[in-house]
Amino acid sequence: MKYLFEIRVAEGHSAEEYADAWVRASGIIQQAPGARGTELHRKIGDPQALIAIAYWDSKADRDAMSAKKDPDVAAILASVASFVEIHRLGEFEDPEWTVLPPGQAARAK
């Protein structure tokens, strides 16, 4: 499954400031059972807008990690809370099947 969220970085701060915290928190979170990686992307034309995608084996694995309330992750998130707004876009199941145009290769999961 995929967990998506949008990040808005306040003026006077940079996406790189948030990305530093994101890398540190992700390093901890990715040690949890079922974690399959994360990506952070900057919006084209808007350097203050980011989207993050976290990949998990299942919603149950992600929920179990979230329920543990790791104090190190909480401290990292608190360190950026004053200059970012984070909005959860949702949790999405991996498709059971994917239809691709002719000649387009499937992307690795």
C-alpha positions in Angstrom: 0.0 0.0 0.0 1.0 3.6 -0.4 0.6 6.4 2.2 0.6 9.9 0.6 0.9 13.2 2.2 1.4 16.8 1.1 3.8 19.2 2.8 3.7 23.0 2.6 6.9 24.7 3.7 6.4 28.3 5.1 8.1 31.3 3.5 11.5 32.0 5.0 12.2 28.2 5.2 13.3 25.8 2.6 12.3 22.4 1.4 15.8 21.3 2.2 15.2 22.1 5.9 12.2 19.8 5.9 14.0 17.2 3.8 16.8 16.9 6.4 14.2 16.1 9.1 12.3 13.8 6.7 15.4 11.7 6.0 16.1 11.3 9.7 12.6 10.3 10.6 12.3 8.0 7.5 15.5 6.3 8.6 13.8 5.3 11.8 10.4 4.5 10.3 11.9 2.3 7.6 13.2 -0.1 10.2 9.6 -1.1 11.0 8.3 -4.4 9.7 6.6 -4.0 6.4 8.2 -0.7 5.5 9.3 -0.7 1.8 10.7 2.8 1.2 9.8 6.4 0.9 10.1 9.2 -1.7 9.9 13.0 -1.3 9.1 15.1 -4.4 9.1 18.9 -4.9 6.2 20.3 -6.9 7.2 21.7 -10.3 7.0 25.5 -10.1 6.4 25.7 -6.4 9.6 24.9 -4.3 7.6 25.2 -1.1 5.2 22.4 -1.9 6.3 18.7 -1.5 4.6 15.4 -1.7 5.8 12.3 0.1 5.0 8.7 -0.6 5.6 5.9 1.8 5.4 2.3 0.7 4.2 -0.5 3.0 3.5 -4.2 2.7 0.1 -3.6 4.3 -2.1 -1.0 6.1 -1.8 -3.1 9.2 2.0 -2.8 9.1 1.8 1.0 8.8 -0.8 1.2 11.5 1.3 -0.9 13.8 4.3 1.4 13.3 2.2 4.5 13.8 0.7 3.1 17.0 4.2 2.7 18.6 4.7 6.5 18.8 8.5 6.4 18.5 9.8 9.3 20.7 12.7 10.0 18.3 10.3 10.4 15.3 8.0 12.6 17.4 11.0 14.8 18.3 12.1 15.1 14.7 8.5 16.0 13.6 8.2 18.5 16.4 11.4 20.2 15.2 9.8 21.2 11.9 6.2 21.7 13.1 6.7 25.5 13.3 7.4 25.9 9.6 5.5 23.1 7.8 1.9 22.1 7.3 1.4 18.4 6.6 -1.8 17.1 5.1 -2.6 13.5 4.7 -3.8 12.7 1.3 -4.7 9.1 2.1 -3.8 5.5 2.0 -4.0 3.6 -1.3 -3.9 -0.1 -2.0 -1.5 -1.4 -4.6 -3.5 -2.2 -7.7 -4.4 -5.9 -8.3 -3.7 -5.2 -12.0 -2.4 -2.3 -14.0 -3.2 -1.4 -17.6 -0.3 0.2 -19.5 -0.2 1.7 -22.9 1.7 -0.4 -25.5 5.4 -0.2 -25.1 5.4 1.2 -21.6 7.3 -0.9 -19.1 5.9 -1.5 -15.6 7.6 0.5 -12.8 9.2 -1.4 -10.0 7.3 -1.4 -6.8 
